[in-house]
Amino acid sequence: MKELSSSQVSTVIADQHSVDAAILSRFSARAYLNKAVDKTVLEDLLAVAARAPSGTNTQPWNVYVVQGAGKDNLVNEVCAANEAMTANPELAKEYVEAYDYYPAKWVSPFIDRRRECGFGLYGVLGITKGDKDKMQFQHQQNFRFFGAPVGLIFTIDKALGRGSLFDYGMFVQNVMLAARARGLHTCPQAAWNNFHKIIFKHVGAQENEMMVCGMSLGYADESAIVNTFKTTRVEASAFTKWIE
Ligand SMILES: Cc1cc2nc3c(=O)[nH]c(=O)nc-3n(C[C@H](O)[C@H](O)[C@H](O)COP(=O)(O)O)c2cc1C
């Protein structure tokens, strides 16, 4: 990580465009080139990301980087578990996530946005309503890290409070932006959370840890149709109230 040549206070972000471009060009990439990422790039990226703020500088992040044969073994076991669960939904009780990432009961407008996102993705992929096999195939791509050469597993110490998950989000966003600065793309993934028991066995995570999410990281495949999917956003004016 290149240290700043001037102090943090006096550093001028001369190029606003680069910062905005990193934010605006980040999207959830769901197809990657078969091209390795240098370890030094990953080390540097994580060192930059760790400058994320956290309450009283608690730095709750803990990252497992999975690549090569280690990744293949994990992918194979989780894909098999997901397939078994699809065939026998009874098995779902064995694969319960450690915290409720999504609400038990969906309400508007969130359910509407969720649907728009799902249908939009399937639309780009030509998957029509009710085409369960294709939906299942696409879901299964999660557990192949969408073909990315690098998988990241994020965990947190269970001793920490809810606020630390808030800090964690900033770290995860930093990872994704620092990735952009290095020509890389990412896809954060809660899909892995159900399989934390299998994952922990593979990465050697301990009892005191809780799975936060997974992430695919690599060089995005520009020719993949899935990577043309662009999500919408609510206008800032719709969620901002000005009290003056
Ligand atoms: C914590 C988190 C978990 C997510 N989990 C998944 C996932 O399991 N699979 C997936 O395909 N996308 C996942 N996403 C991606 C979201 O669908 C995506 O961020 C959202 O639709 C906005 O699209 P964009 O990231 O392309 O801007 C996740 C995003 C976040 C922040």
The ligand as a Tripos MOL2 file, in Angstrom:
@<TRIPOS>MOLECULE
LIG
   31    33     1     0     0
SMALL
NO_CHARGES

@<TRIPOS>ATOM
      1 C1        -24.1310   -8.2170    1.3850 C.3       1 LIG1
      2 C2        -24.6160   -8.5230   -0.0220 C.ar      1 LIG1
      3 C3        -24.9470   -9.8170   -0.3420 C.ar      1 LIG1
      4 C4        -25.3180  -10.1350   -1.6550 C.ar      1 LIG1
      5 N1        -25.5550  -11.4440   -1.9930 N.ar      1 LIG1
      6 C5        -25.6680  -11.7900   -3.2900 C.ar      1 LIG1
      7 C6        -25.6830  -13.1580   -3.6640 C.ar      1 LIG1
      8 O1        -25.6360  -14.0530   -2.8370 O.2       1 LIG1
      9 N2        -25.7460  -13.4610   -4.9850 N.ar      1 LIG1
     10 C7        -25.7950  -12.4860   -5.9490 C.ar      1 LIG1
     11 O2        -25.8450  -12.8360   -7.1320 O.2       1 LIG1
     12 N3        -25.7860  -11.1720   -5.6180 N.ar      1 LIG1
     13 C8        -25.7060  -10.8020   -4.3240 C.ar      1 LIG1
     14 N4        -25.6280   -9.4760   -3.9600 N.ar      1 LIG1
     15 C9        -25.6440   -8.4580   -4.9970 C.3       1 LIG1
     16 C10       -26.9180   -7.6170   -4.9920 C.3       1 LIG1
     17 O3        -27.9490   -8.3050   -5.6610 O.3       1 LIG1
     18 C11       -26.5760   -6.2950   -5.7090 C.3       1 LIG1
     19 O4        -25.6360   -5.5870   -4.9320 O.3       1 LIG1
     20 C12       -27.7860   -5.4050   -5.9300 C.3       1 LIG1
     21 O5        -28.7380   -6.0270   -6.7360 O.3       1 LIG1
     22 C13       -27.3540   -4.0800   -6.5930 C.3       1 LIG1
     23 O6        -26.6970   -4.3520   -7.8180 O.3       1 LIG1
     24 P1        -25.1920   -3.9350   -8.0980 P.3       1 LIG1
     25 O7        -24.3280   -4.5220   -7.0090 O.co2     1 LIG1
     26 O8        -24.8750   -4.5160   -9.4360 O.co2     1 LIG1
     27 O9        -25.1130   -2.4310   -8.0530 O.co2     1 LIG1
     28 C14       -25.3670   -9.1170   -2.6500 C.ar      1 LIG1
     29 C15       -25.0870   -7.8020   -2.2690 C.ar      1 LIG1
     30 C16       -24.7100   -7.5020   -0.9860 C.ar      1 LIG1
     31 C17       -24.3560   -6.0880   -0.6290 C.3       1 LIG1
@<TRIPOS>BOND
     1     1     2 1
     2     2     3 ar
     3     2    30 ar
     4     3     4 ar
     5     4     5 ar
     6     4    28 ar
     7     5     6 ar
     8     6     7 ar
     9     6    13 1
    10     7     8 2
    11     7     9 ar
    12     9    10 ar
    13    10    11 2
    14    10    12 ar
    15    12    13 ar
    16    13    14 ar
    17    14    15 1
    18    14    28 ar
    19    15    16 1
    20    16    17 1
    21    16    18 1
    22    18    19 1
    23    18    20 1
    24    20    21 1
    25    20    22 1
    26    22    23 1
    27    23    24 1
    28    24    25 2
    29    24    26 1
    30    24    27 1
    31    28    29 ar
    32    29    30 ar
    33    30    31 1
@<TRIPOS>SUBSTRUCTURE
     1 LIG1         1 GROUP 0 **** ****
